[in-house]
Amino acid sequence: MARVLILANNDVGLYNFRFELIEELIRQGYQVYFLCQNQKKI
Protein backbone atom coordinates (compact mmCIF):
# COMPACT_ATOMS: atom_id res chain seq x y z
CA MET A 1 0.00 0.00 0.00
CA ALA A 2 1.34 3.42 -0.95
CA ARG A 3 1.85 5.98 1.79
CA VAL A 4 1.75 9.78 1.69
CA LEU A 5 3.21 12.16 4.25
CA ILE A 6 1.92 15.73 4.29
CA LEU A 7 3.88 18.37 6.20
CA ALA A 8 2.16 21.55 7.33
CA ASN A 9 2.97 24.66 9.36
CA ASN A 10 -0.20 24.36 11.42
CA ASP A 11 -3.25 22.17 11.82
CA VAL A 12 -5.75 24.87 10.82
CA GLY A 13 -4.07 25.44 7.47
CA LEU A 14 -3.88 21.71 6.88
CA TYR A 15 -7.58 21.31 7.54
CA ASN A 16 -8.67 24.40 5.59
CA PHE A 17 -6.53 23.86 2.50
CA ARG A 18 -5.78 20.12 2.27
CA PHE A 19 -8.86 18.36 3.67
CA GLU A 20 -10.27 17.46 0.24
CA LEU A 21 -6.87 16.21 -0.92
CA ILE A 22 -6.53 13.97 2.14
CA GLU A 23 -10.05 12.58 1.67
CA GLU A 24 -9.37 11.78 -1.98
CA LEU A 25 -6.06 10.10 -1.25
CA ILE A 26 -7.74 7.90 1.36
CA ARG A 27 -10.52 7.06 -1.11
CA GLN A 28 -7.90 5.98 -3.61
CA GLY A 29 -6.36 3.59 -1.08
CA TYR A 30 -3.37 5.56 0.21
CA GLN A 31 -2.28 5.56 3.82
CA VAL A 32 -2.12 9.26 4.67
CA TYR A 33 0.00 10.69 7.47
CA PHE A 34 0.44 14.32 8.36
CA LEU A 35 2.83 16.20 10.57
CA CYS A 36 2.52 19.71 11.94
CA GLN A 37 3.88 21.74 14.83
CA ASN A 38 2.36 21.59 18.27
CA GLN A 39 0.31 24.79 18.44
CA LYS A 40 -0.21 26.65 21.71
CA LYS A 41 -3.41 28.60 22.16
CA ILE A 42 -2.77 32.12 23.43
PDB file of N, CA, C and O in Angstrom:
ATOM      1  N   MET A   1       0.844  -1.185   0.000  1.00  0.00           N
ATOM      2  CA  MET A   1       0.000   0.000   0.000  1.00  0.00           C
ATOM      3  C   MET A   1       0.889   1.247   0.000  1.00  0.00           C
ATOM      4  O   MET A   1       1.835   1.346   0.781  1.00  0.00           O
ATOM      5  N   ALA A   2       0.580   2.172  -0.864  1.00  0.00           N
ATOM      6  CA  ALA A   2       1.342   3.420  -0.953  1.00  0.00           C
ATOM      7  C   ALA A   2       1.016   4.323   0.233  1.00  0.00           C
ATOM      8  O   ALA A   2      -0.108   4.339   0.734  1.00  0.00           O
ATOM      9  N   ARG A   3       2.015   5.064   0.662  1.00  0.00           N
ATOM     10  CA  ARG A   3       1.849   5.981   1.785  1.00  0.00           C
ATOM     11  C   ARG A   3       2.199   7.394   1.355  1.00  0.00           C
ATOM     12  O   ARG A   3       3.063   7.610   0.505  1.00  0.00           O
ATOM     13  N   VAL A   4       1.505   8.358   1.965  1.00  0.00           N
ATOM     14  CA  VAL A   4       1.749   9.776   1.686  1.00  0.00           C
ATOM     15  C   VAL A   4       1.947  10.485   3.017  1.00  0.00           C
ATOM     16  O   VAL A   4       1.185  10.277   3.961  1.00  0.00           O
ATOM     17  N   LEU A   5       2.976  11.322   3.085  1.00  0.00           N
ATOM     18  CA  LEU A   5       3.213  12.157   4.254  1.00  0.00           C
ATOM     19  C   LEU A   5       3.019  13.605   3.835  1.00  0.00           C
ATOM     20  O   LEU A   5       3.625  14.068   2.868  1.00  0.00           O
ATOM     21  N   ILE A   6       2.177  14.315   4.564  1.00  0.00           N
ATOM     22  CA  ILE A   6       1.922  15.733   4.290  1.00  0.00           C
ATOM     23  C   ILE A   6       2.457  16.531   5.473  1.00  0.00           C
ATOM     24  O   ILE A   6       2.096  16.279   6.623  1.00  0.00           O
ATOM     25  N   LEU A   7       3.320  17.491   5.177  1.00  0.00           N
ATOM     26  CA  LEU A   7       3.883  18.366   6.202  1.00  0.00           C
ATOM     27  C   LEU A   7       3.174  19.713   6.138  1.00  0.00           C
ATOM     28  O   LEU A   7       2.903  20.231   5.054  1.00  0.00           O
ATOM     29  N   ALA A   8       2.878  20.274   7.300  1.00  0.00           N
ATOM     30  CA  ALA A   8       2.165  21.550   7.334  1.00  0.00           C
ATOM     31  C   ALA A   8       2.701  22.414   8.473  1.00  0.00           C
ATOM     32  O   ALA A   8       3.234  21.911   9.462  1.00  0.00           O
ATOM     33  N   ASN A   9       2.546  23.725   8.306  1.00  0.00           N
ATOM     34  CA  ASN A   9       2.971  24.655   9.357  1.00  0.00           C
ATOM     35  C   ASN A   9       2.049  24.608  10.564  1.00  0.00           C
ATOM     36  O   ASN A   9       2.499  24.738  11.702  1.00  0.00           O
ATOM     37  N   ASN A  10       0.745  24.420  10.312  1.00  0.00           N
ATOM     38  CA  ASN A  10      -0.201  24.357  11.425  1.00  0.00           C
ATOM     39  C   ASN A  10      -1.401  23.497  11.045  1.00  0.00           C
ATOM     40  O   ASN A  10      -1.659  23.240   9.869  1.00  0.00           O
ATOM     41  N   ASP A  11      -2.111  23.069  12.051  1.00  0.00           N
ATOM     42  CA  ASP A  11      -3.245  22.172  11.824  1.00  0.00           C
ATOM     43  C   ASP A  11      -4.424  22.868  11.148  1.00  0.00           C
ATOM     44  O   ASP A  11      -5.144  22.239  10.372  1.00  0.00           O
ATOM     45  N   VAL A  12      -4.631  24.143  11.427  1.00  0.00           N
ATOM     46  CA  VAL A  12      -5.746  24.867  10.823  1.00  0.00           C
ATOM     47  C   VAL A  12      -5.552  24.989   9.313  1.00  0.00           C
ATOM     48  O   VAL A  12      -6.487  24.760   8.545  1.00  0.00           O
ATOM     49  N   GLY A  13      -4.355  25.345   8.892  1.00  0.00           N
ATOM     50  CA  GLY A  13      -4.065  25.443   7.471  1.00  0.00           C
ATOM     51  C   GLY A  13      -4.192  24.099   6.777  1.00  0.00           C
ATOM     52  O   GLY A  13      -4.685  24.019   5.652  1.00  0.00           O
ATOM     53  N   LEU A  14      -3.755  23.058   7.437  1.00  0.00           N
ATOM     54  CA  LEU A  14      -3.877  21.708   6.881  1.00  0.00           C
ATOM     55  C   LEU A  14      -5.340  21.358   6.666  1.00  0.00           C
ATOM     56  O   LEU A  14      -5.710  20.859   5.604  1.00  0.00           O
ATOM     57  N   TYR A  15      -6.159  21.612   7.650  1.00  0.00           N
ATOM     58  CA  TYR A  15      -7.582  21.312   7.540  1.00  0.00           C
ATOM     59  C   TYR A  15      -8.262  22.176   6.480  1.00  0.00           C
ATOM     60  O   TYR A  15      -9.023  21.668   5.655  1.00  0.00           O
ATOM     61  N   ASN A  16      -7.988  23.476   6.503  1.00  0.00           N
ATOM     62  CA  ASN A  16      -8.669  24.397   5.585  1.00  0.00           C
ATOM     63  C   ASN A  16      -8.270  24.215   4.130  1.00  0.00           C
ATOM     64  O   ASN A  16      -9.100  24.394   3.238  1.00  0.00           O
ATOM     65  N   PHE A  17      -7.018  23.862   3.873  1.00  0.00           N
ATOM     66  CA  PHE A  17      -6.530  23.862   2.501  1.00  0.00           C
ATOM     67  C   PHE A  17      -6.205  22.478   1.937  1.00  0.00           C
ATOM     68  O   PHE A  17      -5.988  22.355   0.732  1.00  0.00           O
ATOM     69  N   ARG A  18      -6.166  21.440   2.763  1.00  0.00           N
ATOM     70  CA  ARG A  18      -5.785  20.118   2.265  1.00  0.00           C
ATOM     71  C   ARG A  18      -6.780  19.014   2.615  1.00  0.00           C
ATOM     72  O   ARG A  18      -6.532  17.846   2.316  1.00  0.00           O
ATOM     73  N   PHE A  19      -7.892  19.362   3.238  1.00  0.00           N
ATOM     74  CA  PHE A  19      -8.864  18.356   3.670  1.00  0.00           C
ATOM     75  C   PHE A  19      -9.381  17.522   2.505  1.00  0.00           C
ATOM     76  O   PHE A  19      -9.455  16.297   2.603  1.00  0.00           O
ATOM     77  N   GLU A  20      -9.739  18.180   1.402  1.00  0.00           N
ATOM     78  CA  GLU A  20     -10.269  17.456   0.238  1.00  0.00           C
ATOM     79  C   GLU A  20      -9.211  16.545  -0.367  1.00  0.00           C
ATOM     80  O   GLU A  20      -9.512  15.431  -0.794  1.00  0.00           O
ATOM     81  N   LEU A  21      -7.973  17.021  -0.403  1.00  0.00           N
ATOM     82  CA  LEU A  21      -6.874  16.212  -0.920  1.00  0.00           C
ATOM     83  C   LEU A  21      -6.696  14.955  -0.071  1.00  0.00           C
ATOM     84  O   LEU A  21      -6.558  13.858  -0.611  1.00  0.00           O
ATOM     85  N   ILE A  22      -6.698  15.106   1.242  1.00  0.00           N
ATOM     86  CA  ILE A  22      -6.527  13.972   2.145  1.00  0.00           C
ATOM     87  C   ILE A  22      -7.665  12.972   1.963  1.00  0.00           C
ATOM     88  O   ILE A  22      -7.428  11.766   1.890  1.00  0.00           O
ATOM     89  N   GLU A  23      -8.894  13.467   1.889  1.00  0.00           N
ATOM     90  CA  GLU A  23     -10.046  12.582   1.666  1.00  0.00           C
ATOM     91  C   GLU A  23      -9.905  11.788   0.370  1.00  0.00           C
ATOM     92  O   GLU A  23     -10.166  10.585   0.344  1.00  0.00           O
ATOM     93  N   GLU A  24      -9.498  12.453  -0.688  1.00  0.00           N
ATOM     94  CA  GLU A  24      -9.370  11.784  -1.984  1.00  0.00           C
ATOM     95  C   GLU A  24      -8.250  10.749  -1.970  1.00  0.00           C
ATOM     96  O   GLU A  24      -8.401   9.665  -2.532  1.00  0.00           O
ATOM     97  N   LEU A  25      -7.149  11.068  -1.345  1.00  0.00           N
ATOM     98  CA  LEU A  25      -6.057  10.102  -1.250  1.00  0.00           C
ATOM     99  C   LEU A  25      -6.493   8.856  -0.487  1.00  0.00           C
ATOM    100  O   LEU A  25      -6.157   7.739  -0.880  1.00  0.00           O
ATOM    101  N   ILE A  26      -7.231   9.041   0.589  1.00  0.00           N
ATOM    102  CA  ILE A  26      -7.736   7.904   1.359  1.00  0.00           C
ATOM    103  C   ILE A  26      -8.709   7.081   0.517  1.00  0.00           C
ATOM    104  O   ILE A  26      -8.663   5.851   0.539  1.00  0.00           O
ATOM    105  N   ARG A  27      -9.584   7.751  -0.220  1.00  0.00           N
ATOM    106  CA  ARG A  27     -10.523   7.056  -1.108  1.00  0.00           C
ATOM    107  C   ARG A  27      -9.804   6.208  -2.149  1.00  0.00           C
ATOM    108  O   ARG A  27     -10.280   5.140  -2.534  1.00  0.00           O
ATOM    109  N   GLN A  28      -8.661   6.694  -2.595  1.00  0.00           N
ATOM    110  CA  GLN A  28      -7.898   5.979  -3.613  1.00  0.00           C
ATOM    111  C   GLN A  28      -7.018   4.874  -3.024  1.00  0.00           C
ATOM    112  O   GLN A  28      -6.308   4.189  -3.761  1.00  0.00           O
ATOM    113  N   GLY A  29      -7.061   4.699  -1.709  1.00  0.00           N
ATOM    114  CA  GLY A  29      -6.361   3.593  -1.077  1.00  0.00           C
ATOM    115  C   GLY A  29      -5.011   3.913  -0.469  1.00  0.00           C
ATOM    116  O   GLY A  29      -4.293   3.000  -0.059  1.00  0.00           O
ATOM    117  N   TYR A  30      -4.647   5.178  -0.399  1.00  0.00           N
ATOM    118  CA  TYR A  30      -3.374   5.557   0.206  1.00  0.00           C
ATOM    119  C   TYR A  30      -3.494   5.585   1.725  1.00  0.00           C
ATOM    120  O   TYR A  30      -4.562   5.853   2.276  1.00  0.00           O
ATOM    121  N   GLN A  31      -2.377   5.301   2.389  1.00  0.00           N
ATOM    122  CA  GLN A  31      -2.285   5.562   3.821  1.00  0.00           C
ATOM    123  C   GLN A  31      -1.756   6.985   3.929  1.00  0.00           C
ATOM    124  O   GLN A  31      -0.687   7.294   3.402  1.00  0.00           O
ATOM    125  N   VAL A  32      -2.491   7.845   4.603  1.00  0.00           N
ATOM    126  CA  VAL A  32      -2.121   9.262   4.674  1.00  0.00           C
ATOM    127  C   VAL A  32      -1.694   9.606   6.094  1.00  0.00           C
ATOM    128  O   VAL A  32      -2.408   9.335   7.060  1.00  0.00           O
ATOM    129  N   TYR A  33      -0.525  10.205   6.196  1.00  0.00           N
ATOM    130  CA  TYR A  33       0.003  10.685   7.469  1.00  0.00           C
ATOM    131  C   TYR A  33       0.253  12.173   7.319  1.00  0.00           C
ATOM    132  O   TYR A  33       0.574  12.647   6.229  1.00  0.00           O
ATOM    133  N   PHE A  34       0.108  12.910   8.410  1.00  0.00           N
ATOM    134  CA  PHE A  34       0.442  14.323   8.359  1.00  0.00           C
ATOM    135  C   PHE A  34       1.165  14.720   9.626  1.00  0.00           C
ATOM    136  O   PHE A  34       0.978  14.129  10.690  1.00  0.00           O
ATOM    137  N   LEU A  35       1.995  15.734   9.484  1.00  0.00           N
ATOM    138  CA  LEU A  35       2.828  16.204  10.566  1.00  0.00           C
ATOM    139  C   LEU A  35       2.776  17.714  10.596  1.00  0.00           C
ATOM    140  O   LEU A  35       2.975  18.372   9.575  1.00  0.00           O
ATOM    141  N   CYS A  36       2.503  18.271  11.787  1.00  0.00           N
ATOM    142  CA  CYS A  36       2.518  19.715  11.942  1.00  0.00           C
ATOM    143  C   CYS A  36       3.019  20.051  13.346  1.00  0.00           C
ATOM    144  O   CYS A  36       3.088  19.188  14.221  1.00  0.00           O
ATOM    145  N   GLN A  37       3.359  21.304  13.538  1.00  0.00           N
ATOM    146  CA  GLN A  37       3.883  21.744  14.825  1.00  0.00           C
ATOM    147  C   GLN A  37       2.800  21.693  15.896  1.00  0.00           C
ATOM    148  O   GLN A  37       1.608  21.802  15.610  1.00  0.00           O
ATOM    149  N   ASN A  38       3.248  21.524  17.130  1.00  0.00           N
ATOM    150  CA  ASN A  38       2.356  21.586  18.267  1.00  0.00           C
ATOM    151  C   ASN A  38       2.002  23.059  18.492  1.00  0.00           C
ATOM    152  O   ASN A  38       2.876  23.868  18.803  1.00  0.00           O
ATOM    153  N   GLN A  39       0.733  23.399  18.335  1.00  0.00           N
ATOM    154  CA  GLN A  39       0.309  24.792  18.443  1.00  0.00           C
ATOM    155  C   GLN A  39      -0.189  25.092  19.858  1.00  0.00           C
ATOM    156  O   GLN A  39      -0.955  24.322  20.436  1.00  0.00           O
ATOM    157  N   LYS A  40       0.253  26.206  20.396  1.00  0.00           N
ATOM    158  CA  LYS A  40      -0.212  26.651  21.712  1.00  0.00           C
ATOM    159  C   LYS A  40      -1.280  27.712  21.501  1.00  0.00           C
ATOM    160  O   LYS A  40      -1.109  28.630  20.699  1.00  0.00           O
ATOM    161  N   LYS A  41      -2.371  27.580  22.223  1.00  0.00           N
ATOM    162  CA  LYS A  41      -3.406  28.602  22.162  1.00  0.00           C
ATOM    163  C   LYS A  41      -3.050  29.721  23.114  1.00  0.00           C
ATOM    164  O   LYS A  41      -2.700  29.486  24.271  1.00  0.00           O
ATOM    165  N   ILE A  42      -3.143  30.948  22.611  1.00  0.00           N
ATOM    166  CA  ILE A  42      -2.770  32.115  23.425  1.00  0.00           C
ATOM    167  C   ILE A  42      -4.014  32.778  23.958  1.00  0.00           C
ATOM    168  O   ILE A  42      -3.925  33.779  24.668  1.00  0.00           O
TER     169      ILE A  42
END
